[in-house]
Amino acid sequence: FTLEQQWYRGTSPVLKVPLYMVLGTSVAFALTFSVVDLVNYVLGFLQVSVAKPFVESASQVHMVLGAALAMGALFGFIFGVLDVEDEVSYQIRLALLREERYCYPVGAILGGAVGFTNEYIRDAEEKCGGRIPSGYDDDI
């Protein structure tokens, strides 16, 4: 219902950019946490011993949440500013390729930063007394 072309065609990017930023944020959030849960689930099956999940602690979740929100908002901003949806049908492919040229480096930099920060947090938490669960109860 909100994707009618007549409603958005010709609308200035100033009005579209916030809409696409919210849309990009929600899509990035949903996709990021779905992939993180899937990776934790699959790695749980592939590991021989009991090991710490890929993203487990509150600080890791907050870091991934912040990065997903920033990345989605930035991609929505780029999509809205470049005004891809107003292109003529045969030029949409070219407009999307132009947008990808801007989005790939941003995604690579943010993704690399999140991966590095996630491992840094995992290492810091293990050094501060967090330990890999042994699978046995300490009271026994």
Secondary structure by P-SEA (a helix, b strand, c coil): cccccccccccccccaaaaaaaaaaaaaaaaaaaaaaaaaaaaaaacccccccccccaaaaaaaaaaaaaaaaaaaaaaaaaccccccccaaaaaaaaaaaaaaaaaaaaaaaaaaaaaaaaaaaaaacccccccccccc
